[in-house]
């Protein structure tokens, strides 16, 4: 049995606070598809990406829905976005996964059906080609996926709680091997005004740099270094 718990408006749409489903060992995305058909109003929110889902208390990102299988004794919490109407999308991207910025900006605007928003802020981080006067050959990103996805969602929701005018947050971070000039981090924010998105953008980027479970190995002409914290570098044998 899998227990589904509904919150706020979703509880009203489902007509119940929780229900038990006799399912086992199916991808989480299949459960969402089933619930979308069973409760069409909830399904509309799911289709638009305007929902939050937790498995046993841990937030689940969009790109993990097809990978995570649920079974007996799992508890799934399904809820609409916070009262401000904002939404969060976080993803870990591999090298072969493209990002269409124009498409992402259009998607971001859809996160505010009230149309109160009037500002979008975008940060794109890419690999430096010169560090400490040494040429960089390659940057390798190693990841702890569960920690990183959970932390990025926490950072996003913290920002929305602090900056009440935020309506949407998108964070994509790449992992793998990259050359100078390659894009590796995307942060897109939607808000009512620049006073919401600009300070939030800086804060979110700084926290990502220091808190997520992603580590960088910098391959330079003078050797290889693990990059820690605010630019600290430890020599590596790689």
PyMOL commands that set and color helices and strands:
alter all, ss='L'
color gray80, all
select helices_A, chain A and resi 8-14+28-38+40-47+62-64+101-109+145-162+194-211
alter helices_A, ss='H'
color red, helices_A
select strands_A, chain A and resi 2-6+18-21+26-27+52-55+58-59+69-70+75-79+87-93+119-126+130-131+134-143+166-174+176-178+183-191+214-220+223-228+232-236
alter strands_A, ss='S'
color yellow, strands_A
deselect
rebuild
show_as cartoon
